[in-house]
Amino acid sequence: MRRTLVYSPCGYWGISMVEAIEKAKAIEIENLSFSYPDGHQALKNITLTIYLGETVAIVGPNGAGKSTLLLHLNGILRGNSVVKIMGLPVEEKNLKEIRCKVGLVFQEPEDQLFSPTVFEDVAFGPMNMGYSEVEVRERVAQALKWVGMSGYEGRSSHHLSVGEKKRIAIATVLSMSPELLVLDEPTSNLDPRSKGALTKLLKHLPMSKIIASHDLELVRVLCPRTVVIDGGVTMADGETTSILSDYSLLKEHGLAPED
């Protein structure tokens, strides 16, 4: 049974609430369904609005559709619904602009790191956008500074620890100055120290963030709002404190241990 918890953005001075909401929408999805070529339906009528400035968790059991949903946010996958990013429909003519606005960090950093050096990995996006050599170097330096990895430019990404690789993967999207950071299971396979460092990093990054995770402690620390997905369906959407205190809801959707 779906549970709906009311969640509203803050008001804005000088304009009506309706105008504020329209201006503040970062992501708009309405009745999104998606099936893979083998016939498996991964998403079923997902409707979701996320506002600029929010940090939102997407939680659910394995196979719930979390990663599939994230891949719709920059057009890697496209279902049968209009998905809008900052008011732009996710369609072919807008993909270049949308992929500048949405930085997607995959669960496995090896899916994102493929160049001989850290510098080349982080520079890949800006170079392909046609930035000058000077600006590319400035963007790489700033992105590595943000993730605490200055001085790693000449290192091979493949010889770093998992935690370091995750930071470099985040830097590869920060170098594009995204307005929305989308992360898939950012703390998976991290030891407690690396997890703590990454959590601190994410907490201080200023852009809107969408975080798909099984790590409910991370969700509690970082995300004021949580969306529960199971079987490709939105089961709950509300304040994180309310969601995480609802043990029966968590248990029903594989997010709490059986008694």
Protein Blocks (a to p, Z undefined) as FASTA:
>chain_A
ZZdddddddddehiafklmmmmmpmbdcehiacddfkopafbghiacdddehiacddddd
ehilmmmmmmmmnopaccfbdcdeehiacdfklmmmmmmmpccddfblmlmgccfbfklm
mmmmmmmnopafklmmmmmmmmmmmnopghilmpcfklpcfklmmmmmmmmmmmnopabd
cdehklgoiafklmmmmmmmmmmpmbdcddddfblmlmmmmmmbdcddeehiafbdcdfk
lmmmmmmlmmmnopaccZZ
